[in-house]
Amino acid sequence: MRGPWIIAISMAGLLSAGADAPDDPLLRPVAPDHARQWLTPQEPVRLFGSTYLVGFGGLNVALIRTSDGLILIDGAVPQAVHDIEANIARLGYSIRDVRLILSTEPHYDHAGGIAALARDSGATTVAGAAAAPVLRDGGGDPDDPQAAWLARFPGVTNVRAARDGERIRLGDTVITAHATPGHTLGSMSWSWTQCEGRSCKRIVFASSLNPIAADGWHFGDPTHRRFVQAFRGTFAKVQAMGCDMLITSHPASGDGDKLARLALAREPHPFARADACRAYADDARIALDKRLAQGL
């Protein structure tokens, strides 16, 4: 880490919506009342190796330092962009050091801030093939199970579609793209390896596997069979993925306690869990089976 810890948390992202702030179309708040529940301020932290968390209590945003610049995973909502950039600065880096932004899904809570972050950094955004056009359009996919609930967000101009299994290299770091459709048909998870001394761990930033849908949209409807099939394939893939550390797009229950423990001691590492990916997929499978059993 190149800079000292600073405990105070920036409120720049929240203040950007104030009456005195100049209007920036890419920073206009999206679903502010609902999104507020996710934006609990959180101090940036080194998770493992050169991987950091620069997001919030209810929304994870990851930062990876490579020998040729930074990689950001997800972008939260537009009104959170200033806080993400401030968290990056607290670690001693700049948003202008970001070369790639990887997207897990084209929903406003994870992709709403990407357009502004990409503009401020000049980074290329990489997403799943089915997600890329939705990101460019700023949402609005009529086939999305949550379409009736979803707010639009600023469209992302420079988006490249990644193939399932594609290996993306930046400097000394290689990240693998894993298509994990279900929550959206374009959902993508990302994996990479980081080391601390002789200890190396495979880290996975997983897309949401939550089988949630708007009122009246049923996974049991025969016309929605492709989503159930997509979920089944994703569950099997994630179960077999084999991660040593798991980052989920929305922090899991207990992650706050793990961060508090990590601030006190790095060994044993609070986030190290050999069966984390399997457990994540198992919980999602149970949730989907419950919905189907209820006719939902």
C-alpha positions, 0 to 999 in steps of 0.5 A: 500500500502506498499511502497511509490509512485515512479513517474518514469516509468521503461523502462526495458521492452523496453530496454530488446530488446536492443542489449546488453541484453542477449537473453531470448526466453520468452522475445523476442518482438512480433509484436513490431511496432504494440504493441508499440501503447499499451505500453504507460507507466502508473503508478501502481495504487490501483483501489479499495480495494486490486485490482491494475492496473499494466499495460499500457495505452493501455493494462490492467493488473490487480493485486489482493492481497489476504491473500495467495499471488497475482493474476495477470490477463493477461500478455501483450506482452513479451517485457512488462514483465519487466515493469509489474514486476517493477510496481508490485515492486513499490507497495511493492510486488514481482513477486515471490508473484504471485500464479495465472495468469488468462488469458482472451484470447489466443492472443499475446497482452494479453497472450504473456507475460504470459510464462515469468511471470509464469516462474519468479513467479512459478504461475499456469495459468488458462484459458478457456477450449478452450483457454488452448491448444492455450496458450500451443501452443503459438497461432496458432488457425486456427479457430480464426477470426483474425488468419491471423493477429495474431503473435505467442507468447511463449507457456505457460507450466503450464495451467489449464482449468477453467469451466464456473462459477467455483469459484477459491479461493486464501486465502481470495479472491474468483474469478469466471470464466465466459466463454465469447466466441466470440472474441475467443472461449476460452475467459474468464472474471473474477469477484470478490468482494472487499471492502474499509471499508463498501463499497463493489463492484463487479469488473469484468475484462472482455475479449474483446467483439470486433467483429473484423476479418481478411480481408476476414473472415466474421461473416455472412458466414454460416460456422462461425455461431458458433461465432455469436451464441457465441457472442449473448450468451456472450452479454446476459451474460455480460448484466446480470452480474451486475458489479460495476466496469469494467476493460476491457482488452484494456482500454476504452476511457476515462479511462486515465481521470478516473485514473487522477481523481482517483489520486486526489480523491477516492470519488466519485470513477471515475470507479464506474458505476452500468451499466458498464457491460450492456453498454459494452455488448450493444456497442459490440452487436451494432458493431456486428450487423453493421458488419453483416448488411455490409456483414462482 
